[in-house]
Structures are given as C-alpha cells and as structure tokens.
Amino acid sequence: MKHIVRATVIALVLTGAVATTHASSASTKTVAVAKTSAMPIPVCAPDDPNACGLGR
C-alpha cells in the first residue's frame, strides 16, 4: 500500500512540474488577436441580383 501511495504522489509531482514548465513557456509566446470589424460580412452571392431578397 505504501508503494502505491508513493507512486501516486510521485506521478502527481511530476505532472505538476511538467504542467508548470509548459505553462511558463506558453506565456512567453506572443498571441495575435484577431481584430473584429464593424462592417458586416456578406453571406449572399455578390453576382446574384436576387440574392438575399435585395433585388425586389
């Protein structure tokens, strides 16, 4: 039983160390944030005069 508890504790410590290392290396990377536009994105075909009911 002692061996199972020790193995579990060691596994948790190693997992925490790997997660901490991964998190610290991930925080140094630059993340590009997409700029949202105020202009609507057209979803109708631009070459169809009756698209989306605009040709009425």
Beta strands, then each sheet from edge to edge (+ up, - down):
end
